[in-house]
Amino acid sequence: MSASAPVTRVLARLAQGDDLAVACSAEGLACQRDVRVDAHYDGKPVCTVTLPWVVDGHAILQPDGTVAAAVAEERLASLASALAMPVCVVRRPVTA
């Protein structure tokens, strides 16, 4: 599922270094922080995870910079496949 046009514009602003709250406000979107959702495996919820940000129903994630890049990418892919929502990965630090 692709992101809506307003979410795409928020992501573009984040890529330019804009603050997440400012980017969302400019697009009229609410930004929720620390959202708890269920992660699924084989269609069944298996655990609860806390997402750092959710914008218009899209999880906004970043790679973990404290581990090797390949490990961070594997973790992102695993989490994205377990969520019942679209996931957008931002590759630069997000401020909010």
N, C-alpha and C positions, 0 to 999 in steps of 0.2 A: 504494500500500500504506500502510495507516495504522499508526501506532506502537502497540506493545503497551501495555497499561495501566501497567506499571511505567515504561516509557520516557515515557509521557505524564505521569506524576506527576513524573518527573525534570525534564522540560521545564517543568512548572508551578513547580517549586521554583526552577529557574534564572530564570524570569521574575520571581520574587520577590526575586532577588538572592542566592540560596544558592550556595555553592561546588559545583562539579560533582562533585568527589570525595565530598563529604558527601552530596549528593543521591543519587548512585549507591549509596553505602554504605547509606543508609537504605532503599533499595529492593532491596538484595541484588544489584545489578548491577555487573559489572566495567566500569571505564572505561579504555580503551586510548588512549594518547597517541601522536601522530606515527605513524599507521598508513599504510603504503605500499600502495596499490591501483592497479590498472590502470584508466585511463579508456578508454572505448570510443567508436568512431565506426562506424556502419553494422555493428554487431555484432562488430567486431574491435578488440582492444586497440591503442591508438595511442601511449600514453605512461603513465608511472607518475606518480602524484600522491601527495603526503603529506597526509593528512587530520589536522587538529589533534586531533580526538577521535572515537572510535567507542564507542558505548554499545549493547550488545545488538544488534549488527549494523546500527545506524543511524549514519550520518555526522552529526555535530553541527557545523554551520557557522555562521559569522557574516558579515554583510556587511563588506566592506573599507571602513573609515571614512576611508581616505586618498584616496579617489576620489569623484567625484560619485555620488549615490545611484542614479541611473539606470544608471550603469556598473557599480556594485556589484551591482545586481539582475540585470543581464544576465550578469555573470560567475557569479553563483550559479545562475541558471537553466541556463547552459551546462554548468557542472560537474555539477549534479544530473542532467541528461539523459545525461551521459557515464558516470555511475557505475552499477554493477550492484548497488546497495544503496539502501535508503530513506535519504532526506536530511531532516534536521530543521534548520530555520534558527532561530537564537536572535538576537533583535534587541537584546539588551543585552550588555554585556561579560561574558564567562564567565571565572571563575577556577577553577583546579584545583590 
